[in-house]
Amino acid sequence: MKTITINVSSETYHAFQEYAAQNNRTASELIRNAMEEYRRSYLREDQSIFDAPPANAGSILKDLTPEDDLLQEMLE
């Protein structure tokens, strides 16, 4: 394992220490687990766009008309 130094507020660190003591763990273990969970959720290098959930872009503002279609212009 790589040893690192991080800066957090005293309040945050004390909250981790209290939770760790109540659960027979160390604050370091909790922080390692939190970092690993973050890495798995947000830093996945092998993630495909097809793995992402669909995004909602809102409602249709207006229907497309034949003049809105760019396909014909692209084919010319």
Backbone as CSV, one residue per row, in Angstrom:
resi,resn,N_x,N_y,N_z,CA_x,CA_y,CA_z,C_x,C_y,C_z
1,MET,0.831,-1.181,0.000,0.000,0.000,0.000,0.877,1.247,0.000
2,LYS,0.373,2.283,-0.622,1.057,3.568,-0.693,0.568,4.450,0.451
3,THR,1.485,5.031,1.200,1.131,5.956,2.270,0.952,7.343,1.667
4,ILE,-0.169,7.992,2.014,-0.440,9.340,1.512,-0.804,10.245,2.687
5,THR,-0.782,11.539,2.440,-1.209,12.522,3.428,-2.366,13.299,2.833
6,ILE,-3.447,13.424,3.598,-4.582,14.228,3.145,-4.918,15.243,4.231
7,ASN,-5.527,16.335,3.839,-5.965,17.355,4.785,-7.484,17.381,4.810
8,VAL,-8.044,17.195,5.994,-9.491,17.273,6.189,-9.745,18.136,7.414
9,SER,-10.967,18.608,7.534,-11.302,19.411,8.704,-11.269,18.540,9.954
10,SER,-11.037,19.165,11.085,-11.035,18.428,12.358,-12.373,17.749,12.585
11,GLU,-13.440,18.446,12.238,-14.791,17.902,12.413,-14.972,16.608,11.613
12,THR,-14.520,16.614,10.364,-14.639,15.425,9.517,-13.809,14.278,10.077
13,TYR,-12.583,14.573,10.476,-11.720,13.514,11.000,-12.283,12.927,12.290
14,HIS,-12.789,13.776,13.176,-13.371,13.278,14.429,-14.600,12.423,14.153
15,ALA,-15.386,12.794,13.153,-16.559,11.987,12.793,-16.116,10.602,12.319
16,PHE,-15.050,10.545,11.516,-14.520,9.255,11.070,-13.985,8.451,12.254
17,GLN,-13.278,9.115,13.161,-12.732,8.418,14.328,-13.849,7.835,15.197
18,GLU,-14.892,8.614,15.435,-16.007,8.142,16.260,-16.709,6.954,15.611
19,TYR,-16.995,7.073,14.315,-17.671,5.976,13.616,-16.796,4.726,13.610
20,ALA,-15.514,4.917,13.383,-14.587,3.784,13.349,-14.543,3.087,14.710
21,ALA,-14.476,3.852,15.784,-14.422,3.264,17.125,-15.690,2.479,17.433
22,GLN,-16.835,2.997,17.006,-18.111,2.319,17.254,-18.220,1.012,16.472
23,ASN,-17.460,0.894,15.390,-17.548,-0.282,14.522,-16.277,-1.129,14.524
24,ASN,-15.441,-0.922,15.553,-14.194,-1.693,15.701,-13.332,-1.671,14.441
25,ARG,-13.190,-0.488,13.882,-12.357,-0.298,12.698,-11.476,0.920,12.938
26,THR,-10.595,1.205,12.002,-9.775,2.415,12.115,-10.289,3.456,11.126
27,ALA,-9.998,4.720,11.434,-10.376,5.792,10.512,-9.672,5.594,9.171
28,SER,-8.436,5.125,9.213,-7.690,4.867,7.970,-8.401,3.840,7.104
29,GLU,-8.921,2.800,7.741,-9.637,1.761,6.993,-10.893,2.331,6.335
30,LEU,-11.622,3.160,7.075,-12.834,3.771,6.512,-12.496,4.654,5.315
31,ILE,-11.438,5.436,5.454,-11.047,6.345,4.369,-10.557,5.554,3.159
32,ARG,-9.785,4.483,3.389,-9.357,3.617,2.274,-10.562,3.044,1.546
33,ASN,-11.526,2.545,2.309,-12.728,1.971,1.695,-13.510,3.022,0.916
34,ALA,-13.607,4.230,1.468,-14.322,5.309,0.778,-13.617,5.677,-0.528
35,MET,-12.296,5.734,-0.491,-11.545,6.054,-1.708,-11.698,4.959,-2.756
36,GLU,-11.691,3.711,-2.328,-11.850,2.600,-3.270,-13.241,2.618,-3.892
37,GLU,-14.251,2.892,-3.089,-15.620,2.971,-3.604,-15.744,4.110,-4.622
38,TYR,-15.134,5.252,-4.324,-15.147,6.383,-5.253,-14.453,6.000,-6.560
39,ARG,-13.311,5.339,-6.447,-12.574,4.918,-7.654,-13.413,3.989,-8.506
40,ARG,-14.056,3.011,-7.879,-14.887,2.066,-8.632,-16.071,2.760,-9.291
41,SER,-16.643,3.747,-8.615,-17.847,4.398,-9.131,-17.567,5.464,-10.180
42,TYR,-16.479,6.209,-10.013,-16.273,7.382,-10.857,-15.016,7.365,-11.711
43,LEU,-14.058,6.522,-11.405,-12.787,6.568,-12.125,-12.531,5.328,-12.965
44,ARG,-13.562,4.627,-13.323,-13.393,3.401,-14.100,-12.898,3.734,-15.499
45,GLU,-11.743,3.219,-15.837,-11.163,3.482,-17.151,-11.818,2.656,-18.243
46,ASP,-12.361,1.508,-17.882,-12.938,0.619,-18.882,-14.419,0.889,-19.118
47,GLN,-14.920,1.981,-18.578,-16.342,2.274,-18.691,-16.685,2.728,-20.111
48,SER,-17.724,2.149,-20.648,-18.202,2.494,-21.980,-19.376,3.452,-21.860
49,ILE,-19.587,4.254,-22.867,-20.747,5.140,-22.878,-22.039,4.328,-22.840
50,PHE,-21.964,3.096,-23.332,-23.144,2.241,-23.329,-23.479,1.729,-21.928
51,ASP,-22.538,1.842,-20.989,-22.779,1.439,-19.609,-23.481,2.531,-18.808
52,ALA,-23.448,3.749,-19.311,-24.038,4.876,-18.586,-25.562,4.829,-18.675
53,PRO,-26.228,5.283,-17.620,-27.687,5.315,-17.675,-28.140,6.384,-18.668
54,PRO,-29.315,6.214,-19.274,-29.790,7.221,-20.222,-30.045,8.550,-19.521
55,ALA,-29.777,9.619,-20.223,-29.989,10.957,-19.675,-31.325,11.500,-20.154
56,ASN,-31.979,12.251,-19.308,-33.237,12.885,-19.665,-32.935,14.315,-20.084
57,ALA,-33.202,14.650,-21.333,-32.936,15.990,-21.839,-34.158,16.890,-21.737
58,GLY,-35.212,16.423,-21.106,-36.411,17.236,-20.954,-37.452,16.885,-21.996
59,SER,-38.435,17.751,-22.106,-39.529,17.489,-23.040,-39.207,18.047,-24.426
60,ILE,-39.954,17.596,-25.405,-39.795,18.078,-26.777,-40.325,19.503,-26.842
61,LEU,-39.515,20.418,-27.350,-39.932,21.811,-27.442,-40.813,22.048,-28.656
62,LYS,-40.465,21.412,-29.772,-41.305,21.484,-30.968,-40.975,20.296,-31.849
63,ASP,-41.936,19.865,-32.628,-41.721,18.748,-33.539,-40.830,19.180,-34.695
64,LEU,-40.054,18.231,-35.210,-39.216,18.508,-36.368,-40.075,18.617,-37.620
65,THR,-39.668,19.493,-38.500,-40.327,19.630,-39.798,-39.366,19.107,-40.857
66,PRO,-39.838,18.874,-42.074,-38.918,18.428,-43.133,-37.749,19.395,-43.338
67,GLU,-37.972,20.682,-43.088,-36.897,21.668,-43.251,-35.815,21.510,-42.180
68,ASP,-36.167,20.899,-41.060,-35.202,20.702,-39.975,-34.267,19.524,-40.238
69,ASP,-34.615,18.674,-41.177,-33.827,17.476,-41.443,-32.571,17.841,-42.229
70,LEU,-31.417,17.554,-41.687,-30.148,17.885,-42.337,-29.600,16.749,-43.186
71,LEU,-30.258,15.603,-43.160,-29.730,14.457,-43.884,-29.547,14.760,-45.367
72,GLN,-30.546,15.346,-45.992,-30.448,15.630,-47.422,-29.279,16.570,-47.707
73,GLU,-29.093,17.599,-46.866,-27.974,18.522,-47.058,-26.636,17.803,-46.898
74,MET,-26.575,16.863,-45.996,-25.331,16.132,-45.776,-25.010,15.222,-46.952
75,LEU,-26.027,14.702,-47.622,-25.817,13.787,-48.735,-25.472,14.504,-50.031
76,GLU,-25.730,15.774,-50.114,-25.459,16.525,-51.355,-24.006,16.885,-51.489
